[in-house]
Amino acid sequence: MERPEHDETPAAATAEPRNAFLEEKAFKSRTVLIFGEITDRSAGDIARRLIALDADSSAPIDMLVSSPGGHLESGDAIHDIIRFISAPVNMIGTGWVGSAATHLYLSVPRERRFALPNTRFLIHQPSGGAGGPASDIAIHAQEIIKARERVARIISRETGRPLDSVLVDIERDRWMSAEEAIEYGLVGRIIERKTDLKR
């Protein structure tokens, strides 16, 4: 037996207000979430939130990151916006922080880079799968090499590790626990509670 149409209305009607309520709470708590793949769309959304929060107050912004990465240039956009705004950002890794997500995670000073205990980190070189004419493939390959060097320079700058060493490290996937990420220089401190941020 089919349910009457009006039975589904309340659920549909409450979905949007609930989202608006959660968005308002996140804004008031100055918290930005990056969960899932990083895309142009998500980067635009995150950039708008960061700019709005920066305009609202100079108080710190807490950014929680659990992402496998995604589009490198979208990660670049978030990385640069975080460095562009005046409000300081506390970067908090949770779940896993990989690839382009690690890139944006490194946008803040080490003393503002935190990880929850079970976070895993992944660094590696950018990948590509260009097709088409040989000349286009050659151009794409050159851009991948430039991106690899740029990512390595940022990792080197933010961890204090020699560039040559980082270039070797990102040749293959390099996974790290939160403790290993501290030793590598990616993470400043492991925390368990929000109150730990204020130490």
QUIFEN-V905301 format. One record per run of one state. SS is the DSSP state (H for helix, E for strand, L for the rest). FROM is the first residue (numbers start at 0). LEN is the number of residues. If there is no record, write none. Layout:
[[SS,FROM,LEN] [SS,FROM,LEN]]
//
This chain:
[[L,0,5] [H,5,23] [L,28,2] [E,30,5] [L,35,2] [E,37,1] [L,38,1] [H,39,17] [L,56,4] [E,60,7] [L,67,2] [E,69,1] [L,70,1] [H,71,13] [L,84,4] [E,88,10] [L,98,1] [H,99,6] [L,105,4] [H,109,3] [E,112,4] [L,116,3] [E,119,4] [L,123,10] [H,133,26] [L,159,3] [H,162,7] [L,169,4] [E,173,4] [H,177,7] [L,184,4] [E,188,3] [L,191,2] [H,193,5] [L,198,1]]
//
